[in-house]
């Protein structure tokens, strides 16, 4: 059984490797996709980190990638956009369970370390605003989820909790990255690890069952 607070007010769900396994340039020819991914994600991790924190735009990241690979900038941008607009969920049943959880009064928010591409292309193309109550994207917040400020607050989540008045302890986060355990250790957000053996769907099923049980108690 996956233990969670019986009635969380907020459920945060990660995107990459939690809701979706889709990759950038997924539909491009393999040789070009590999060249671009190697140059950016393997060889320039600091640039990727800056892009995810909103310090760079997709256009600037693709200018760099075009320069170091010789791939045409226009193709890089076009294939990047196409892949972002066609991202897929790992399990389509997750949406049904998320709607059931929302129906029982829990606000479900995507909380993702991601680029400007997510807000610009993925959310509108997939119509994600129909299924979630909000989105926290690192490129918009200019901070990664695991970043903790000197005063002990979360740079990523600070505005959300201040504006909603929700106590972090009344929230749960479902995430594949063990780095984000710091959110429980430092902030009190209940961290639940999404893994191949305990995928998102199983966590959602358990939360939904706990919510139904709380109604009948």
C-alpha positions, 0 to 999 in steps of 0.5 A: 500500500502506498501511504499518503495523507488521508485527505490532501488538499493539493496533489502535485504531479511531476511530468517527465518520467512520471506522467510522460516519457516523451522526449524532445525531437522524438519524431525527427530522424534518429541520426539528427535527434541523437546528435542534437540530444548529445550536444545539448543534454550530455555535453551542456548540462549547465545550459540545460539547467539554465534553460529549465530555470528560465534563464534561456529561451528555446530559441537561444538553446537551439541557436547554441545547438545549431552552432555546435552540431551544424544542424539547421536552426529552423529544423531544430526549432520545428522538430522541437515544437513538433515533439512538444506538441505530440507528447504522450502520457505513460498511461491514459488511465491516469487522467481518469484517476486524476479527474476522480481525485479532483471530483473529491475536492483535491486540487491537482497541479502539475509541478515540473522542472521543465523548459518554456516549451512546456507552457508554450507548446505542450500544455495548449496542444494537449489541452492539459488545462482541462485536466489539471487545476494549475501548472508550476513550471521551473522555467516560469518560477525561475527555480528548480523544485529541489531549490531551497532558499537561505531562509528555508523556503522553497523558491519554486513553491513559495508563491503558490503556498503564499497565494493559496494559503495552503500549508505545505504539509497538506500537500503531496507530490508524486515524482520520479526524482529522489532529489525531490525528497528534500521537499518533505525533509525541508518543507513538509510536502509529502513526497511519494516516489514514482518508480517502475515498480510503483508507477504513477497509476498505482499511487493515483489508485491508492489516493483515490481509494483513500479519499473514497474511504474517508467519505465513508468513515 
